[in-house]
Amino acid sequence: MDFDFTTIAYIASIWILPVLLAVTLHEAAHGWVAWKLGDDTAYNQGRVTFNPIKHIDPFGTILLPALLLVGSGGSLMFGFAKPVPVEFGALRNPRRDMVLVALAGPVSNMLIAIVATALLHATVLLDGDVRNWVTINLRNAVLINLLLCVFNMIPLPPLDGGRVAVGILPGPLAIKFALLERFGFIILLGALFLLPYIGGKINVDLNIFSWLVAAPTEYLRMLLLTLFGLI
């Protein structure tokens, strides 16, 4: 499908702000909670901030979303920010606080999704193209934040869900599970891309992303819209 510059610019305008807000607040939340629990590493590096420049990862925040945007014909935008550094040993109660720091990111995304859903009611105060543009941005903010929340809670290190699992599992099992972190992204990429490819070849649905992320995200999205009386 061919796009002219105006189309590409419009599609970017309805995705860039929601993605930047989602990943920036996600990482800032990690850093803020870690700071309050005794680890000032992120704070000293200027990462406890709403300034998106401090959290931008060249690949995850710029290149990957751009490639997905173009490759999907403007139907998909996803990305991630530069991880906030956390010295878990500096936390006052490392095992408990590791869980709280890990949960801070997904919780922030859930709160943004709730606020964005509520703000959809306020779009009636706007007119014409501005109203349409703001509405689409808010709906995209709901989707992106719920997607990040659900995705990051997959119990696989180094995702937030993996760190939560490490924090609540019994000591010996937690240590063994934490060792998966060095292979986490390889496992994740294989599950998201290789398994669906293999499944397509053998006519078996192996789309892990659809089961673990897309379906729960859509359920939460519809739940929020229902609770706020938007459907």
Secondary structure, DSSP 4 states (H G I P E B T S, - for coil): ----HHHHHHHHHTTHHHHHHHHHHHHHHHHHHHHHTT--HHHHTT-SSS-GGGG--IIIIIIHHHHHHHHTTTS------PPPP--GGGSSSHHHHHHHHHHHHHHHHHHHHHHHHHHGGGGGGS-HHHHHHHHHHHHHHHHHHHHHHHHHTSSSTTSHHHHHHHHHS-HHHHHHHHGGGGGHHHHHHIIIIIHHHHHHHHT----HHIIIIIHHHHHHHHHHHHHTT--
